[in-house]
Amino acid sequence: MDQSADTIFGRILRGEIPSDQVHSDALCIAFRDVQPQAPVHLLVIPRQPLVNLADASAADGPLLGHLLLVAAQVARQEGLTAWRTVINSGADAGQTVFHLHLHVIGGRPLQWPPG
């Protein structure tokens, strides 16, 4: 089993753990983060097990583009006119679940730099 398939996100994808989904299609799902950092904090994850962006290849380009388009779609769906999309790649960058995921964060002013 791929390392990313054996994570909490793998369990969510398999239906073993419930999630508050806001989007689902053949390539990905999006759901509300259980530890939100802003009034709107969604996660977009691919169904395909992929550990992080560093492990992506050129063949993953269409999937990565789709994930970004879904991030924008769910942000607008939540009524956001401005938001931040974050992808942490690796433990030193703050990645805690080793299944590629995009954070969609908004609903309040966001500071820069983030941390």
Steps between C-alpha positions, in 0.01 A plus 500: 500500500625847413607706803238767425220242481568404863421843646193667645427630149523149359251391765269791410520403132411140588201618707647373827495850654219746430572845359293810432540487122434805285614345170554156353594389149693220332840657581464661842289597798484820702387524860507726804815485713424371852757746643417816303748788502243746360120522465535306173764229494455227243726218388515374142655155464555279197351153497831381355751432776776758465715585802573864421582746225867399511399149390288623207622448144415661168239225454317643805463842332134457398410382851684790665323746272166343583570529875572874462182553297297312763663714773378814323156348441442405864634837618243680285235248605569602862450866408866599511622780276858469630675196646834333545588164351784320681684178415752385761755258359707320762513500879725805518238695303227403747354198322350273765291266283707339228233497231508801268242757602417861428381730777244760394492765772293817518218692659731737691799722413813287463844627593827461310737336557289216632754357745 
